[in-house]
């Protein structure tokens, strides 16, 4: 069973291994000479003793094959009568893996809706342009695109072996988009540090600098990885793995269940860990500064101060990605995996709540927009009244009625006041 790092869980994700009908030997048998013979239909291991032969698929004795495997204490292998192959599943895989995958898809889908709505809100309401809003928009975009491609990879492909070239492209895109998420979180940290800690002027606007950091660094990383280790994104490579099952040994071909990188997972984890550790430092510094300001205003023991501080902590989580550090510890216990998925798969919802609904600048802009829409009907009504008065005034002149003319003029004056 090979293991490929999941872009969302940071975990060693499992795949199924196909093993053609073959011969196998006891791994405790220390032979002086051993040759692996591989053909299109079989893989065999020979040594100086007679090999133990697994019944051929031509015998149609699936029950006999199962009994043979069990007699050799091999319970992770099953025989597929349709293909004639043996399928091996990692015993570490449990029902929790399927539950976590489904949780991710559902929470990602909800999160994408919240991210699109937040992005539209920040783009179309008249929020004062600032570096903070600029960084927010790009963070939302990278987060939504990364989650969308992940769902497509999970649900669209029925067989990655039939679409290896497309899967290679999807792998490179996923690597890039997931890395951009962390670089934009780093940009959020840099911008927070400059605005909260370095309160004095920070010079010219840094839109271009932030843009190059957020979208450019991941492109450089992808280029370096593709140049140094070209096989990383190549899904056309057939992965083989040696498996010991009970007293039997097998060599099988790995079936991919994700379009994700080949080789060590630290090709992805390394840059992510560096970014997250930098953001942890920013997180602590910003909280210290915020706590000092809140305590000075409300008092250290004030309930209001504690509420403000708690809000500051939760509001920073979707921006700096501190909770993603849990991904490096999820192999310790399944509870950590559930906590990781619950906290990090709905970042879009958290962003919408704390940086749209509860953000003073966004709320003021929405109020002004609603007030403007409410004034428009009144203005149209006033304009219509003026037109009616003009027509009445003209009729009054024609009839020579001075009293009617004075009434129309008084009505116009009231319209002007409105």
C-alpha positions in Angstrom: 0.0 0.0 0.0 1.5 3.3 -0.9 0.8 6.5 0.8 0.2 9.8 -0.7 -0.2 13.0 1.2 -3.7 14.5 1.1 -3.6 18.2 0.3 -6.3 18.9 2.8 -5.5 16.6 5.7 -1.7 16.6 5.6 -2.1 12.9 6.4 -0.8 9.8 4.8 -3.7 8.9 2.6 -4.2 5.3 1.6 -4.7 3.7 -1.8 -5.5 0.2 -3.0 -2.8 -2.0 -4.4 -3.6 -4.4 -7.3 -1.6 -7.6 -7.1 -1.7 -10.0 -10.1 -1.9 -13.7 -9.5 1.6 -14.7 -8.4 3.7 -16.9 -6.3 4.8 -16.0 -2.9 7.3 -17.0 -0.2 7.7 -16.9 3.5 9.6 -13.7 4.3 11.4 -15.5 7.2 13.1 -17.7 4.6 16.5 -16.1 4.2 17.6 -17.3 0.8 21.1 -16.8 -0.6 19.8 -16.0 -4.0 16.4 -14.5 -4.9 15.1 -13.3 -8.3 11.9 -11.3 -8.9 10.4 -12.3 -12.3 7.7 -9.9 -13.5 5.5 -10.4 -16.6 2.3 -8.9 -17.9 0.3 -11.4 -16.0 2.2 -12.3 -12.9 4.9 -11.5 -10.5 6.8 -14.3 -8.7 9.4 -14.5 -6.0 11.8 -17.5 -6.3 14.5 -18.8 -4.0 16.3 -21.9 -3.3 13.2 -23.5 -1.9 10.1 -24.4 -3.8 7.7 -21.4 -3.9 4.3 -21.5 -2.5 1.8 -21.1 -5.4 -1.4 -19.1 -5.2 -4.1 -20.8 -7.2 -4.5 -19.4 -10.7 -7.5 -17.3 -11.6 -8.3 -19.8 -14.3 -9.3 -22.4 -11.7 -12.2 -20.2 -10.6 -11.7 -21.3 -7.1 -12.2 -18.0 -5.2 -13.0 -19.8 -2.0 -9.8 -21.8 -2.3 -7.8 -18.7 -2.9 -9.3 -17.1 0.2 -8.6 -20.2 2.3 -5.0 -20.2 1.1 -4.5 -16.5 2.1 -6.1 -17.1 5.5 -3.9 -20.2 6.1 -0.9 -17.9 5.6 -2.3 -15.3 8.1 -3.0 -12.9 5.3 -6.3 -11.1 6.0 -5.7 -7.8 4.2 -5.9 -9.3 0.7 -9.0 -10.1 -1.3 -9.5 -11.6 -4.7 -11.3 -9.8 -7.5 -12.9 -12.4 -9.8 -13.6 -9.8 -12.5 -10.0 -8.7 -13.0 -8.2 -11.8 -11.6 -6.2 -9.5 -9.3 -5.7 -9.5 -5.6 -6.5 -6.2 -3.8 -4.6 -5.1 -0.7 -6.0 -2.5 1.7 -4.0 -1.0 4.5 -5.3 -2.3 7.9 -4.8 1.2 9.3 -7.7 2.4 7.2 -10.9 2.5 9.2 -14.5 3.8 8.8 -13.3 7.1 10.1 -11.4 7.8 6.8 -14.6 7.6 4.8 -16.4 9.8 7.3 -13.7 12.4 7.3 -13.7 12.5 3.5 -17.4 13.1 3.4 -17.1 15.7 6.1 -14.5 17.5 4.0 -16.6 17.5 0.9 -19.7 18.8 2.7 -17.9 21.5 4.7 -15.9 22.6 1.7 -19.1 23.0 -0.3 -20.6 25.2 2.4 -17.4 27.1 2.7 -17.2 27.8 -1.0 -20.6 29.3 -0.9 -19.6 31.6 2.0 -16.4 32.5 0.3 -18.1 33.5 -3.0 -20.7 35.5 -1.1 -17.9 37.2 1.0 -15.9 38.0 -2.1 -18.9 39.4 -4.0 -19.7 41.5 -0.9 -16.2 43.0 -0.7 -16.1 43.7 -4.4 -19.5 45.3 -5.0 -20.2 47.3 -1.9 -18.5 50.6 -1.5 -15.8 49.6 1.0 -12.9 52.0 1.3 -10.1 50.6 -0.7 -7.2 49.4 1.5 -4.5 46.8 1.6 -6.5 44.9 4.1 -9.5 44.5 1.8 -7.1 43.7 -1.1 -5.4 40.9 0.8 -8.8 39.6 2.0 -10.1 39.3 -1.5 -7.1 37.3 -2.7 -7.1 35.0 0.3 -10.8 34.2 -0.4 -10.1 33.6 -4.1 -7.2 31.2 -3.4 -9.2 29.4 -0.7 -12.3 28.9 -2.9 -10.3 27.8 -5.9 -8.3 25.3 -3.9 -11.3 23.8 -2.3 -13.2 23.6 -5.6 -10.4 21.7 -7.4 -10.1 19.4 -4.4 -13.8 18.5 -4.6 -13.5 18.0 -8.4 -10.6 15.6 -7.8 -12.5 13.7 -5.1 -15.8 13.3 -7.0 -15.2 13.8 -10.7 -12.6 11.1 -11.4 -13.9 7.5 -11.5 -10.6 6.1 -12.5 -7.3 8.1 -12.5 -5.6 5.4 -14.4 -7.7 6.3 -17.5 -6.9 10.0 -17.2 -3.3 10.1 -16.2 -2.3 13.2 -18.1 -5.3 15.2 -16.8 -4.5 13.9 -13.3 -1.0 15.2 -13.6 -2.3 18.6 -14.5 -4.7 18.5 -11.6 -1.9 17.6 -9.3 0.2 20.6 -10.3 -2.8 22.9 -10.0 -3.8 21.5 -6.6 -0.2 21.9 -5.3 -0.1 25.5 -6.6 -3.5 26.5 -5.2 -3.0 25.0 -1.8 0.4 26.7 -1.6 -1.1 30.0 -2.5 -3.5 29.7 0.4 -0.6 29.6 2.8 1.3 32.4 1.1 -1.8 34.7 1.2 -2.1 33.8 4.9 1.6 34.9 5.2 0.7 38.1 3.5 -2.2 38.6 5.9 0.3 38.2 8.8 2.7 40.7 7.3 0.0 43.2 6.7 -1.4 42.7 10.2 2.1 43.2 11.7 2.7 46.4 9.8 -0.7 47.9 10.7 -1.0 46.8 14.3 2.6 46.7 15.5 4.3 49.1 13.2 1.6 51.8 13.7 3.7 54.5 12.1 3.5 55.1 8.3 4.6 52.1 6.2 5.2 54.1 3.0 3.5 53.5 -0.3 0.8 51.1 -0.9 2.1 47.5 -1.2 -0.5 46.0 -3.6 2.1 44.9 -6.2 4.4 43.5 -3.5 1.6 41.6 -1.8 0.4 40.3 -5.2 3.8 38.9 -6.1 4.3 37.3 -2.7 0.8 35.7 -2.7 0.7 34.4 -6.2 4.4 34.5 -7.3 6.1 32.5 -4.5 3.9 29.4 -5.1 4.7 29.6 -8.9 8.4 29.6 -8.1 8.1 26.7 -5.7 6.1 24.6 -8.3 8.7 25.5 -10.9 11.6 24.4 -8.7 9.9 21.2 -7.7 9.1 20.3 -11.3 12.7 21.1 -12.3 14.5 19.3 -9.5 12.1 16.3 -9.2 10.1 16.0 -12.4 8.3 12.9 -11.3 6.6 14.7 -8.4 3.6 15.8 -10.6 3.8 12.9 -13.1 0.8 10.6 -12.6 1.7 8.5 -15.7 4.3 6.7 -13.5 3.2 3.2 -12.4 4.0 2.9 -8.7 5.0 -0.5 -7.4 5.2 -1.6 -3.8 6.5 -4.6 -2.0 4.0 -5.9 0.5 4.3 -8.4 3.3 0.9 -10.0 4.3 1.1 -12.7 6.9 3.8 -15.1 5.8 3.5 -14.0 2.1 5.3 -11.4 0.1 3.8 -9.6 -2.9 4.8 -6.9 -5.4 1.8 -4.9 -6.5 0.8 -1.8 -8.5 -0.7 1.1 -6.7 -4.1 2.4 -7.6 -4.3 6.2 -7.0 -7.4 7.6 -5.2 -6.1 11.2 -5.3 -4.3 13.3 -7.9 -1.5 14.2 -5.6 2.3 14.4 -5.6 4.6 11.4 -5.8 7.6 11.0 -3.5 8.0 12.5 0.0 5.2 14.5 1.5 7.7 17.1 2.8 7.9 18.5 -0.7 4.6 20.1 0.2 4.8 20.1 4.0 8.1 21.9 4.2 7.1 25.3 2.8 3.7 25.1 4.5 5.3 24.5 7.9 7.7 27.5 7.5 4.8 29.8 6.6 2.6 28.6 9.5 5.4 29.0 12.0 6.0 32.6 10.8 2.3 33.2 11.2 2.2 31.8 14.7 4.8 34.4 15.7 2.7 37.2 14.1 -0.4 35.7 15.8 1.2 35.9 19.3 2.5 39.5 18.7 -0.8 40.8 17.4 -2.7 39.2 20.3 -0.3 40.8 22.8 -0.7 44.2 21.3 -4.5 43.8 21.1 -4.7 42.5 24.6 -2.8 45.6 25.8 -5.1 48.0 24.1 -8.3 46.2 25.2 -7.1 45.9 28.8 -6.2 49.6 28.9 -9.7 50.5 27.7 -11.9 48.0 29.6 -9.6 46.7 32.4 -7.8 43.4 32.7 -10.6 41.6 34.6 -13.5 43.0 32.6 -15.9 40.6 31.0 -16.1 42.9 28.0 -12.3 42.8 27.7 -12.4 39.0 27.6 -15.1 38.9 25.0 -13.1 41.3 22.8 -10.0 39.2 23.2 -11.8 36.0 22.4 -13.3 37.7 19.3 -9.8 38.8 18.2 -8.5 35.3 18.5 -11.3 33.6 16.5 -11.2 36.4 13.9 -7.5 35.8 13.3 -7.8 32.0 12.8 -9.1 32.1 9.1 -6.5 34.8 8.3 -3.3 33.2 9.6 -4.2 29.5 9.4 -2.8 28.7 12.8 -5.1 25.7 13.2 -3.5 24.1 10.2 -0.7 23.1 12.5 -3.0 20.3 13.7 -2.4 18.6 10.4 1.1 17.6 11.5 -0.3 15.6 14.4 -3.4 13.9 13.1 -1.7 10.5 12.9 -1.5 10.5 16.7 -5.3 10.1 17.3 -8.4 10.1 15.1 -9.9 12.9 17.4 -7.1 15.2 16.1 -8.2 14.5 12.5 -11.8 15.3 13.3 -10.7 18.5 15.0 -8.6 19.4 12.0 -11.3 18.9 9.5 -13.9 20.7 11.6 -11.8 23.8 12.1 -10.2 24.1 8.7 -12.8 22.9 6.3 -15.2 25.8 7.0 -12.8 28.8 7.0 -15.0 30.5 4.5 -17.9 30.5 7.0 -15.6 31.9 9.7 -14.4 34.6 7.4 -17.9 35.6 6.4 -18.9 35.9 10.1 -15.9 37.7 11.5 -14.8 39.8 8.5 -18.1 40.6 6.8 -21.0 40.3 9.3 -19.1 41.6 12.3 -16.7 43.9 10.5 -17.5 47.6 11.2 -16.3 48.9 7.9 -18.3 46.3 5.9 -21.4 46.9 8.0 -21.2 50.6 7.6 -20.9 50.2 3.8 -23.9 47.9 3.7 -26.0 50.3 5.8 -25.1 53.2 3.4 -26.0 51.0 0.4 -29.4 50.1 2.0 -30.1 53.7 2.9 -29.3 54.8 -0.6 -31.8 52.3 -2.0 -34.4 53.5 0.4 -33.9 57.2 -0.7 -34.2 56.3 -4.4 -38.0 55.7 -4.4 -38.5 59.0 -2.4 -36.4 60.9 -4.9 -38.3 59.4 -7.8 -41.6 60.2 -6.1 -40.4 63.8 -5.6 -39.3 64.1 -9.3 -42.7 62.8 -10.4 -44.5 65.3 -8.2 -42.4 68.1 -9.7 -43.4 67.1 -13.2 -47.0 66.9 -12.2 -46.8 70.4 -10.6 -45.1 71.8 -13.8 -48.0 70.5 -15.9 -50.5 71.9 -13.4 -48.7 75.3 -13.4 -48.9 75.4 -17.1 -52.6 74.7 -17.1 -53.2 77.4 -14.4 -51.5 80.0 -16.6 -53.6 79.0 -19.5 -56.8 79.3 -17.5 -55.7 82.5 -15.8 -56.4 81.2 -12.3 -53.9 82.9 -9.9 -55.0 80.8 -6.9 -54.2 77.6 -8.6 -50.8 79.0 -9.6 -50.0 79.8 -6.0 -50.9 76.3 -4.9 -48.6 74.8 -7.5 -45.7 77.1 -6.5 -46.2 76.2 -2.8 -46.2 72.4 -3.8 -42.9 72.9 -5.7 -41.3 74.6 -2.7 -42.3 71.6 -0.5 -40.8 69.3 -3.1 -37.5 71.2 -3.0 -37.4 70.8 0.8 -37.8 67.1 0.4 
